[in-house]
């Protein structure tokens, strides 16, 4: 099961839905999947490194600042998994889950085998994205370690402003574009925020880049009324936004979790929320989320999971409205 239920609204409404976050909780270790997901990252990076990582030299100050922020909080939150020893500028990092350790001097890139962002991205399950403090150009994306995206890739978005990145999202600019931009601009140092995002997918593939669009389309077509419980996945992203204190850039982290739909239908209230959110989502958004192809199967399956009494009550209310 998912550690969070990502649908918090009773009906669809476009909103950022951010909440204050304890700074110690930016990174989250999902112990059951940590090794497998880090191994998958390593395989993807070995296969096509530059497709999944963009870390230009001019962004090194931001990269080092992210590493300086993240490693201590990981060691504090998960001391059984990670150990950090700092002696002056010399840092020694031990990752017990990966049976790996590194020693480097903070800020000296030649002491790390990889760029700081690339090295750090191989220690965490999160995708890591860096936005530059540049309000004139709309807080552009300047670096990223993105192995588990949901239908996008770095090469399509690098250098774009926050609003340009979200331009394909139906109604985003009209409804929450300005407020989202202000959220980034007003984000305070030491006061990160977080939100969840949801999707229904016909595949368990984590690296859903545009390269696999045809595979996704075929997977969606293979979903039937009898297989949707096991072949459809509820996918959620735990997203965080943190202002970096020195460069004033923004770290955007995305931790992706997913589970077969059949594992997420045991709570009637949550099933009802899935139903109402889907039934009130605009068609354009449904197409954008690639749900339209198996929408009817999804609705029917969720309705079947509701207790008979709840279905009767819902039908009664519908008749009263009519």
C-alpha positions as CSV (number, residue, x, y, z in Angstrom):
1,X,0.0,0.0,0.0
2,X,1.0,3.6,-0.5
3,X,2.4,5.5,2.5
4,X,0.1,8.4,1.7
5,X,-3.3,8.6,0.0
6,X,-2.8,11.4,-2.5
7,X,-6.4,12.5,-3.2
8,X,-7.4,15.0,-0.5
9,X,-10.3,16.7,-2.3
10,X,-13.9,15.5,-2.5
11,X,-14.0,16.7,-6.1
12,X,-11.5,17.8,-8.7
13,X,-10.1,21.3,-8.3
14,X,-6.9,22.6,-9.7
15,X,-4.8,23.7,-6.8
16,X,-1.2,23.5,-5.6
17,X,-2.4,22.2,-2.3
18,X,1.0,22.8,-0.5
19,X,1.5,22.4,3.2
20,X,4.3,23.4,5.6
21,X,7.0,20.7,5.9
22,X,9.4,20.0,8.8
23,X,12.8,20.7,7.1
24,X,14.1,17.4,8.5
25,X,11.6,15.5,6.4
26,X,12.6,16.7,2.9
27,X,14.1,13.2,2.0
28,X,12.2,10.0,2.7
29,X,13.6,6.5,2.6
30,X,11.1,3.8,1.5
31,X,13.1,0.9,3.0
32,X,11.2,-1.8,1.1
33,X,12.1,-0.4,-2.3
34,X,15.3,1.5,-1.6
35,X,17.9,-0.9,-3.0
36,X,15.8,-1.9,-6.1
37,X,15.1,1.7,-7.0
38,X,18.7,2.8,-6.6
39,X,19.8,-0.1,-8.7
40,X,17.3,0.9,-11.4
41,X,18.7,4.5,-11.3
42,X,22.2,3.1,-11.7
43,X,21.1,1.0,-14.7
44,X,19.3,4.0,-16.4
45,X,22.3,6.2,-15.9
46,X,24.7,3.6,-17.3
47,X,22.5,3.2,-20.3
48,X,22.0,6.9,-21.2
49,X,23.5,9.2,-18.6
50,X,22.8,12.6,-20.2
51,X,19.1,11.8,-20.8
52,X,18.6,11.5,-17.0
53,X,21.1,14.0,-15.6
54,X,21.8,17.6,-16.6
55,X,24.2,19.3,-14.2
56,X,26.0,22.2,-16.0
57,X,29.2,23.5,-14.5
58,X,27.7,26.9,-13.9
59,X,25.2,25.3,-11.4
60,X,27.9,23.8,-9.2
61,X,27.2,26.3,-6.3
62,X,23.6,25.2,-6.3
63,X,24.6,21.5,-6.5
64,X,27.0,21.7,-3.6
65,X,24.5,23.6,-1.5
66,X,21.9,20.9,-2.1
67,X,24.4,18.2,-1.0
68,X,25.3,20.3,2.1
69,X,21.6,20.5,3.0
70,X,20.5,16.9,2.3
71,X,23.3,14.7,3.7
72,X,23.1,16.0,7.3
73,X,19.4,15.6,7.5
74,X,19.5,12.1,6.1
75,X,22.1,11.1,8.7
76,X,20.0,12.6,11.5
77,X,16.7,11.1,10.4
78,X,18.1,7.7,9.4
79,X,21.1,7.0,11.6
80,X,20.8,3.2,11.1
81,X,21.2,3.7,7.4
82,X,23.6,6.6,6.9
83,X,26.5,8.1,8.8
84,X,28.1,11.5,8.1
85,X,31.4,12.6,9.7
86,X,32.5,16.2,9.1
87,X,36.0,17.4,9.9
88,X,36.5,20.9,8.6
89,X,35.8,20.8,4.9
90,X,36.3,17.0,4.8
91,X,33.1,15.0,4.7
92,X,32.9,11.2,5.0
93,X,29.7,9.6,4.0
94,X,28.7,6.0,4.7
95,X,25.6,4.5,3.1
96,X,24.9,1.2,4.9
97,X,22.0,0.3,2.6
98,X,24.2,0.4,-0.5
99,X,27.3,-0.8,1.4
100,X,29.1,2.2,0.0
101,X,31.1,5.1,1.4
102,X,32.7,8.3,0.0
103,X,35.2,10.9,1.3
104,X,35.3,14.4,-0.3
105,X,36.0,18.0,0.4
106,X,32.9,20.2,0.4
107,X,32.9,22.5,-2.6
108,X,35.9,20.8,-4.3
109,X,34.4,19.0,-7.3
110,X,37.5,17.2,-8.2
111,X,37.2,15.2,-4.9
112,X,34.0,13.6,-6.0
113,X,33.9,11.1,-8.8
114,X,30.7,12.7,-10.1
115,X,29.1,16.1,-10.1
116,X,27.5,16.8,-6.7
117,X,23.9,16.5,-8.0
118,X,24.7,13.2,-9.9
119,X,26.4,11.8,-6.8
120,X,23.5,12.8,-4.5
121,X,20.9,11.5,-6.9
122,X,22.4,8.0,-6.5
123,X,21.9,8.2,-2.7
124,X,18.2,9.1,-2.6
125,X,15.0,7.7,-4.2
126,X,13.8,11.2,-5.0
127,X,14.3,12.9,-8.3
128,X,16.2,16.2,-7.7
129,X,15.5,19.4,-9.7
130,X,17.1,22.8,-9.3
131,X,15.4,26.1,-10.1
132,X,17.5,29.3,-10.4
133,X,16.6,32.4,-8.4
134,X,15.8,34.5,-11.4
135,X,12.3,36.1,-11.3
136,X,13.0,38.0,-14.5
137,X,13.2,34.7,-16.4
138,X,10.5,33.0,-14.3
139,X,12.6,30.7,-12.1
140,X,14.1,28.5,-14.8
141,X,15.0,24.8,-14.4
142,X,18.8,24.8,-14.6
143,X,19.8,21.3,-13.4
144,X,18.2,18.0,-12.7
145,X,18.6,14.3,-11.8
146,X,15.4,12.8,-13.2
147,X,15.1,9.1,-13.4
148,X,11.5,8.5,-12.5
149,X,9.5,11.2,-14.3
150,X,5.8,11.1,-15.1
151,X,5.6,11.7,-18.9
152,X,8.4,14.2,-19.3
153,X,12.2,14.5,-19.6
154,X,15.0,16.9,-18.9
155,X,15.9,17.5,-22.5
156,X,12.4,18.9,-23.2
157,X,12.3,21.3,-20.1
158,X,15.9,22.4,-19.3
159,X,16.2,26.2,-19.3
160,X,12.5,26.8,-19.3
161,X,10.7,28.9,-16.8
162,X,8.4,27.3,-14.2
163,X,5.3,28.5,-16.1
164,X,6.6,27.3,-19.4
165,X,7.4,23.8,-18.0
166,X,3.7,23.6,-17.0
167,X,2.3,25.1,-20.2
168,X,1.0,21.7,-21.4
169,X,-1.1,21.2,-18.3
170,X,-4.7,22.1,-19.1
171,X,-5.9,25.2,-17.4
172,X,-2.8,25.5,-15.2
173,X,-1.8,28.9,-16.4
174,X,-5.3,30.3,-16.3
175,X,-6.3,29.0,-12.9
176,X,-3.2,28.7,-10.7
177,X,-0.2,29.9,-12.8
178,X,0.2,33.2,-11.1
179,X,-0.4,31.9,-7.5
180,X,2.1,29.0,-8.2
181,X,4.7,31.5,-9.4
182,X,4.2,33.6,-6.3
183,X,4.6,30.6,-4.1
184,X,8.0,30.0,-5.5
185,X,9.1,33.6,-5.3
186,X,7.9,33.9,-1.7
187,X,9.3,30.6,-0.4
188,X,11.3,31.2,2.8
189,X,14.6,29.8,3.8
190,X,14.2,27.0,6.3
191,X,10.4,26.8,5.6
192,X,9.9,24.1,2.9
193,X,6.5,23.0,1.7
194,X,5.2,19.8,0.3
195,X,2.3,18.4,-1.8
196,X,1.1,15.2,-3.4
197,X,0.2,14.5,-7.0
198,X,-1.8,11.5,-8.3
199,X,-2.1,9.5,-11.5
200,X,-3.5,6.2,-12.6
201,X,-1.2,4.2,-14.9
202,X,-1.5,1.0,-16.9
203,X,2.2,0.1,-16.2
204,X,4.4,-0.2,-13.2
205,X,7.3,1.4,-15.1
206,X,8.9,4.1,-12.9
207,X,10.9,5.9,-15.7
208,X,7.9,7.1,-17.7
209,X,9.8,9.3,-20.1
210,X,8.3,10.2,-23.5
211,X,10.4,7.4,-25.0
212,X,7.9,5.0,-23.5
213,X,4.8,6.7,-24.7
214,X,3.9,3.9,-27.1
215,X,4.5,1.2,-24.5
216,X,2.2,3.1,-22.2
217,X,-0.5,3.3,-24.8
218,X,-0.3,-0.4,-25.4
219,X,-0.4,-1.1,-21.7
220,X,-3.5,1.0,-21.3
221,X,-5.2,-0.8,-24.1
222,X,-4.5,-4.2,-22.4
223,X,-6.5,-3.2,-19.3
224,X,-9.8,-4.9,-19.1
225,X,-12.7,-5.0,-16.7
226,X,-11.3,-8.2,-15.1
227,X,-7.6,-7.1,-15.0
228,X,-7.8,-3.5,-14.0
229,X,-7.3,-4.2,-10.3
230,X,-3.9,-5.7,-10.8
231,X,-2.8,-4.0,-14.0
232,X,-3.8,-0.4,-13.1
233,X,-1.4,1.4,-10.7
234,X,-2.2,4.3,-8.4
235,X,0.9,6.4,-8.7
236,X,1.7,9.3,-6.4
237,X,4.4,11.9,-6.1
238,X,5.5,13.3,-2.8
239,X,6.9,16.7,-3.9
240,X,8.8,19.2,-1.8
241,X,10.1,22.7,-2.4
242,X,13.0,24.2,-0.4
243,X,14.7,27.6,-0.7
244,X,18.5,27.3,-0.6
245,X,20.0,29.8,1.8
246,X,23.1,31.0,-0.1
247,X,22.3,30.8,-3.8
248,X,18.6,31.3,-3.1
249,X,17.8,28.7,-5.7
250,X,15.0,26.2,-5.1
251,X,15.3,22.5,-4.7
252,X,12.3,20.5,-6.0
253,X,12.3,16.9,-4.9
254,X,9.9,14.2,-6.2
255,X,9.6,10.8,-4.5
256,X,7.4,8.5,-6.6
257,X,5.4,5.7,-5.0
258,X,3.0,3.3,-6.7
259,X,0.8,0.3,-5.9
260,X,-1.7,-1.8,-7.8
261,X,-5.1,-0.4,-7.6
262,X,-6.4,-3.5,-5.9
263,X,-4.2,-2.7,-2.9
264,X,-5.7,0.8,-2.5
265,X,-9.5,0.0,-2.4
266,X,-9.9,-1.3,1.1
267,X,-11.0,2.0,2.6
268,X,-14.5,3.0,1.3
269,X,-13.9,6.7,2.0
270,X,-10.8,6.6,-0.2
271,X,-12.6,4.6,-2.9
272,X,-15.3,7.2,-2.9
273,X,-12.8,10.0,-3.2
274,X,-11.2,8.3,-6.2
275,X,-14.6,8.0,-7.8
276,X,-15.6,11.6,-7.3
277,X,-12.3,13.1,-8.3
278,X,-12.3,11.1,-11.5
279,X,-16.0,11.9,-12.3
280,X,-15.3,15.6,-11.8
281,X,-12.0,15.9,-13.6
282,X,-12.3,17.8,-16.9
283,X,-11.9,15.7,-20.1
284,X,-8.9,17.7,-21.2
285,X,-7.1,16.8,-17.9
286,X,-8.2,13.2,-18.2
287,X,-6.5,13.0,-21.7
288,X,-3.4,14.8,-20.3
289,X,-3.2,12.2,-17.5
290,X,-3.6,9.4,-20.1
291,X,-6.6,8.0,-18.2
292,X,-9.2,8.4,-20.9
293,X,-8.4,5.0,-22.6
294,X,-9.4,2.9,-19.5
295,X,-11.7,5.4,-17.7
296,X,-14.9,3.4,-18.0
297,X,-13.2,0.3,-16.6
298,X,-11.7,2.3,-13.8
299,X,-15.0,3.9,-12.8
300,X,-16.8,0.5,-12.9
301,X,-14.1,-1.2,-10.8
302,X,-14.2,1.5,-8.1
303,X,-18.0,1.4,-7.9
304,X,-17.8,-2.4,-7.4
305,X,-15.6,-1.8,-4.3
306,X,-18.1,0.3,-2.5
307,X,-20.3,-1.3,0.2
308,X,-23.8,-1.9,-1.1
309,X,-25.3,0.5,1.5
310,X,-23.0,3.3,0.3
311,X,-23.9,2.7,-3.3
312,X,-27.6,2.8,-2.4
313,X,-27.2,6.0,-0.5
314,X,-25.3,7.6,-3.4
315,X,-28.0,6.6,-5.9
316,X,-30.7,8.0,-3.6
317,X,-29.0,11.3,-3.4
318,X,-28.7,11.4,-7.2
319,X,-32.4,10.7,-7.6
320,X,-33.2,13.5,-5.2
321,X,-31.2,16.0,-7.2
322,X,-32.9,14.9,-10.4
